[in-house]
Amino acid sequence: MNRQLKANLGLLMVAILWGTTFIYTKDVLYAMETFNFLAVRFFIASFSCIIIFYKTFIQIDRETIKSGLIVGIAMFLAYAFQTVGLNYTTASKSAFISGLAVVIVPIISSIILKRKPANASIIAAFISIIGLSLLTLDGNLELGRGDILTLICAFGFASHIVSVSTYAPRVNPINLTIVQLLVVAVLSLIASFIVGTPIIPQGTYVWSRILFLAIVCTSGAFLIQNVAQKNTNATHAALILSSEPLFAAIFAFIILGEILPFRGFVGGILILFSIIISEVNIPTHIFTFKIRKLRGSVS
């Protein structure tokens, strides 16, 4: 087995692990308040990363801390809206809507850089809007509360991706990851005191899920991704990781018994397709050529 195949299998494992986070998070939210859960999860994740990368972490500098604060705030807002939204929507819907962050990233980047977004990004955004409408709108053409919160979360994750792209090349990426995880943990702890009363989780059932989410799906998955992407190209990585919402829907069906109606299923597939277009950057002249060819055959 060559290095690229191993790397691709590693990224597939990451997509599968991230697909489970929606189900297990929704499970834990029955026992804990949102910010209380986030604080526990991210403190465990950050401390496990510090233990693994201790020699790197002790060399942290002021620039990394400053960058990590900015990136961490964006990450906190994204996870906060996503986790709160999970209280009011299904795991499968949350996964597909959160995945729209990939489509939103080039739009935010084009606004910041004051450049017209690429044609592929425009096509992806148009397809994703149709998919989102089919997935979330009810008979009265209204979005549910959880869907709205999760859509805001997608913008948060998009901002996080843009900020990481801005600051990661300037500092040590491992220390940047640790700082942002700590920022999310601290802000979540503060928020948990403001909106409720923090508790220490009780029972092996809840703790097993928290530890799985913190160590395996957060610090562990980031580690696998960082190692794997050294041995494969960005296109392969993007295509494989974009399967996360699909795995989330599968696990939601198997574990929670969630069933998307046909309209919602079509909407989810369209969103997944828009993510692939945005990530892989499929040349838009392919679409143009096929449209022209179709017009010619009709005439």
C-alpha positions as CSV (number, residue, x, y, z in Angstrom):
1,M,0.0,0.0,0.0
2,N,1.6,3.3,-1.1
3,R,1.7,6.5,0.9
4,Q,-1.0,8.3,-1.0
5,L,-3.5,5.4,-0.6
6,K,-2.8,5.3,3.1
7,A,-3.2,9.1,3.3
8,N,-6.6,8.9,1.4
9,L,-7.8,6.1,3.7
10,G,-6.7,8.3,6.7
11,L,-8.8,11.2,5.4
12,L,-11.7,8.9,4.8
13,M,-11.5,7.9,8.5
14,V,-11.5,11.6,9.4
15,A,-14.7,12.2,7.4
16,I,-16.3,9.2,9.0
17,L,-15.3,10.3,12.5
18,W,-16.6,13.8,11.9
19,G,-19.8,12.3,10.6
20,T,-20.4,10.8,14.0
21,T,-19.9,14.0,15.9
22,F,-23.5,15.3,15.1
23,I,-25.1,12.1,16.5
24,Y,-23.0,11.9,19.7
25,T,-23.3,15.6,20.3
26,K,-27.0,15.5,20.0
27,D,-26.9,12.5,22.4
28,V,-24.9,14.4,25.0
29,L,-27.1,17.5,24.8
30,Y,-29.8,15.6,26.6
31,A,-27.6,15.4,29.7
32,M,-25.7,18.7,29.5
33,E,-26.2,22.4,28.5
34,T,-24.7,23.4,25.3
35,F,-21.8,25.6,26.5
36,N,-21.1,23.3,29.5
37,F,-20.6,20.5,27.0
38,L,-18.4,22.6,24.7
39,A,-16.2,23.7,27.6
40,V,-15.6,20.1,28.7
41,R,-15.0,18.8,25.2
42,F,-12.5,21.5,24.2
43,F,-10.6,21.5,27.4
44,I,-10.0,17.8,27.1
45,A,-9.1,18.2,23.4
46,S,-6.7,21.0,24.0
47,F,-4.9,19.3,26.9
48,S,-4.6,16.1,25.0
49,C,-2.9,18.0,22.2
50,I,-0.6,19.8,24.6
51,I,0.5,16.4,26.0
52,I,1.1,15.0,22.5
53,F,2.9,18.1,21.2
54,Y,4.5,19.3,24.5
55,K,7.9,20.0,23.0
56,T,6.4,22.2,20.3
57,F,3.9,23.9,22.7
58,I,6.6,25.2,25.1
59,Q,8.1,27.1,22.1
60,I,4.9,29.1,21.5
61,D,5.4,32.8,20.8
62,R,3.3,35.9,21.1
63,E,2.4,36.1,17.4
64,T,0.9,32.5,17.6
65,I,-1.1,33.4,20.7
66,K,-2.5,36.6,19.0
67,S,-3.4,34.6,15.9
68,G,-4.9,31.8,17.9
69,L,-7.2,34.2,19.8
70,I,-8.6,35.5,16.5
71,V,-9.0,32.1,15.0
72,G,-10.4,30.7,18.2
73,I,-13.1,33.3,18.5
74,A,-14.3,32.5,15.0
75,M,-14.2,28.8,15.9
76,F,-16.1,29.3,19.1
77,L,-18.9,31.2,17.3
78,A,-19.2,28.4,14.7
79,Y,-19.4,25.6,17.3
80,A,-21.7,27.6,19.6
81,F,-24.3,28.2,16.9
82,Q,-23.9,24.6,15.5
83,T,-24.3,23.0,18.9
84,V,-27.2,25.2,20.0
85,G,-28.9,24.6,16.6
86,L,-28.6,20.8,17.2
87,N,-31.1,21.2,20.0
88,Y,-33.7,22.2,17.5
89,T,-32.9,20.3,14.2
90,T,-31.9,16.8,13.2
91,A,-28.3,15.6,13.0
92,S,-28.4,15.0,9.3
93,K,-29.8,18.5,8.5
94,S,-27.1,20.0,10.7
95,A,-24.4,18.2,8.9
96,F,-25.5,19.2,5.4
97,I,-26.1,22.9,6.4
98,S,-22.7,23.1,8.3
99,G,-21.0,21.8,5.2
100,L,-22.1,24.9,3.3
101,A,-19.1,26.6,5.0
102,V,-17.0,25.3,2.1
103,V,-19.2,27.0,-0.4
104,I,-19.3,30.3,1.6
105,V,-15.5,30.5,2.0
106,P,-14.7,31.7,-1.6
107,I,-17.5,34.2,-1.4
108,I,-16.1,35.7,1.9
109,S,-12.6,35.7,0.4
110,S,-13.7,37.5,-2.7
111,I,-15.5,40.2,-0.6
112,I,-12.3,40.7,1.5
113,L,-10.0,40.7,-1.5
114,K,-12.6,42.7,-3.6
115,R,-12.4,40.2,-6.4
116,K,-15.2,38.5,-8.4
117,P,-15.6,35.0,-7.1
118,A,-14.7,32.2,-9.5
119,N,-17.4,30.8,-11.8
120,A,-17.3,27.5,-10.0
121,S,-18.0,29.2,-6.7
122,I,-21.0,31.0,-8.2
123,I,-22.4,27.8,-9.6
124,A,-21.8,26.0,-6.3
125,A,-23.5,28.8,-4.3
126,F,-26.6,28.6,-6.6
127,I,-26.8,24.8,-6.3
128,S,-26.4,25.0,-2.5
129,I,-29.2,27.5,-2.2
130,I,-31.6,25.2,-4.1
131,G,-30.4,22.3,-1.9
132,L,-30.8,24.2,1.3
133,S,-34.3,25.2,0.3
134,L,-35.3,21.6,-0.4
135,L,-33.7,20.4,2.8
136,T,-35.0,22.9,5.3
137,L,-38.1,24.8,4.1
138,D,-41.4,23.5,5.5
139,G,-44.8,23.6,3.8
140,N,-45.1,27.3,4.8
141,L,-41.7,28.1,3.3
142,E,-40.3,28.8,6.7
143,L,-36.9,27.9,8.1
144,G,-36.8,26.2,11.5
145,R,-35.0,27.8,14.4
146,G,-32.3,25.1,14.4
147,D,-31.8,25.4,10.7
148,I,-31.3,29.2,11.0
149,L,-28.8,28.8,13.8
150,T,-26.9,26.1,11.9
151,L,-26.8,28.4,8.8
152,I,-25.2,31.1,10.9
153,C,-22.8,28.4,12.1
154,A,-21.8,27.7,8.5
155,F,-20.8,31.4,8.1
156,G,-18.8,31.0,11.3
157,F,-17.0,28.0,10.0
158,A,-16.3,29.8,6.8
159,S,-14.8,32.8,8.7
160,H,-12.7,30.3,10.7
161,I,-11.4,28.7,7.5
162,V,-10.5,32.1,6.0
163,S,-8.8,33.2,9.3
164,V,-6.8,29.9,9.5
165,S,-5.7,30.4,5.8
166,T,-4.6,34.0,6.8
167,Y,-2.6,33.2,10.0
168,A,-1.5,29.5,9.7
169,P,1.3,30.3,7.1
170,R,2.8,32.9,9.6
171,V,3.0,30.7,12.7
172,N,3.4,27.1,13.9
173,P,0.2,25.3,12.8
174,I,0.2,22.9,15.8
175,N,0.5,25.6,18.3
176,L,-2.1,27.6,16.5
177,T,-4.5,24.6,16.7
178,I,-3.8,24.3,20.5
179,V,-4.4,27.9,21.2
180,Q,-7.7,28.0,19.2
181,L,-8.9,24.9,21.1
182,L,-8.1,26.6,24.4
183,V,-9.9,29.8,23.3
184,V,-13.0,27.8,22.5
185,A,-12.8,26.0,25.8
186,V,-12.4,29.2,27.9
187,L,-15.1,31.1,26.0
188,S,-17.5,28.2,26.4
189,L,-16.8,28.0,30.1
190,I,-17.5,31.7,30.5
191,A,-20.7,31.4,28.5
192,S,-21.8,28.4,30.6
193,F,-21.6,30.5,33.7
194,I,-23.6,33.3,32.0
195,V,-26.5,31.3,30.6
196,G,-26.6,28.4,33.2
197,T,-24.9,26.5,35.9
198,P,-22.0,24.3,34.8
199,I,-21.9,20.8,36.0
200,I,-19.4,17.9,35.9
201,P,-20.8,15.2,33.6
202,Q,-22.1,12.1,35.4
203,G,-22.2,8.5,34.2
204,T,-20.1,6.4,31.9
205,Y,-22.6,6.8,29.0
206,V,-22.1,10.6,28.8
207,W,-18.4,10.5,29.5
208,S,-17.8,7.8,26.9
209,R,-19.3,10.1,24.2
210,I,-17.5,13.2,25.5
211,L,-14.1,11.5,25.5
212,F,-14.8,10.1,22.0
213,L,-15.7,13.5,20.7
214,A,-12.8,15.3,22.4
215,I,-9.9,12.9,21.9
216,V,-10.9,10.9,18.8
217,C,-13.0,13.4,16.8
218,T,-11.2,16.6,17.7
219,S,-7.5,16.3,18.6
220,G,-7.2,12.8,17.0
221,A,-8.9,13.7,13.8
222,F,-6.9,16.9,13.4
223,L,-3.7,14.9,13.9
224,I,-4.7,12.3,11.3
225,Q,-5.6,15.1,8.8
226,N,-2.3,17.0,9.3
227,V,-0.3,13.8,8.7
228,A,-2.4,12.5,5.8
229,Q,-2.4,15.8,3.8
230,K,1.4,15.7,3.6
231,N,1.1,12.6,1.4
232,T,-1.8,13.4,-0.9
233,N,-2.9,16.3,-3.0
234,A,-5.4,19.0,-2.0
235,T,-8.0,17.8,-4.5
236,H,-8.1,14.3,-3.2
237,A,-8.3,15.6,0.4
238,A,-11.1,18.0,-0.4
239,L,-13.2,15.4,-2.2
240,I,-12.8,12.8,0.6
241,L,-13.5,15.2,3.4
242,S,-16.6,16.6,1.7
243,S,-18.3,13.2,2.3
244,E,-18.7,14.1,6.0
245,P,-22.4,15.2,5.7
246,L,-23.2,11.9,3.9
247,F,-21.7,9.9,6.7
248,A,-23.5,12.0,9.2
249,A,-26.8,11.2,7.5
250,I,-26.0,7.5,7.4
251,F,-25.2,7.4,11.1
252,A,-28.2,9.5,11.9
253,F,-30.4,6.9,10.2
254,I,-28.6,3.9,11.8
255,I,-28.3,5.2,15.3
256,L,-31.1,7.8,15.7
257,G,-33.5,6.5,13.2
258,E,-33.7,9.8,11.4
259,I,-35.2,9.6,7.9
260,L,-35.0,12.5,5.5
261,P,-38.1,12.9,3.3
262,F,-37.4,12.5,-0.5
263,R,-37.3,16.3,-0.9
264,G,-34.8,16.6,1.9
265,F,-32.7,13.8,0.5
266,V,-32.5,15.5,-2.9
267,G,-31.6,18.8,-1.1
268,G,-28.8,17.1,0.8
269,I,-27.4,15.5,-2.4
270,L,-27.4,19.0,-4.1
271,I,-25.6,20.5,-1.1
272,L,-23.0,17.7,-1.2
273,F,-22.6,18.3,-4.9
274,S,-22.1,22.0,-4.4
275,I,-19.4,21.3,-1.8
276,I,-17.6,19.0,-4.2
277,I,-17.7,21.7,-7.0
278,S,-16.4,24.3,-4.6
279,E,-13.7,22.1,-3.2
280,V,-12.5,20.4,-6.3
281,N,-13.0,23.5,-8.5
282,I,-14.5,21.7,-11.4
283,P,-13.8,23.7,-14.6
284,T,-17.0,25.6,-15.5
285,H,-16.3,25.3,-19.2
286,I,-17.4,21.7,-19.0
287,F,-20.9,22.9,-18.0
288,T,-20.8,25.6,-20.7
289,F,-19.8,23.1,-23.4
290,K,-22.6,20.7,-22.5
291,I,-25.2,23.5,-22.5
292,R,-24.0,24.7,-25.9
293,K,-24.0,21.2,-27.3
294,L,-27.6,20.6,-26.0
295,R,-28.8,23.9,-27.6
296,G,-27.2,22.9,-30.9
297,S,-28.9,19.5,-30.9
298,V,-32.3,21.1,-30.1
299,S,-32.0,23.6,-32.9
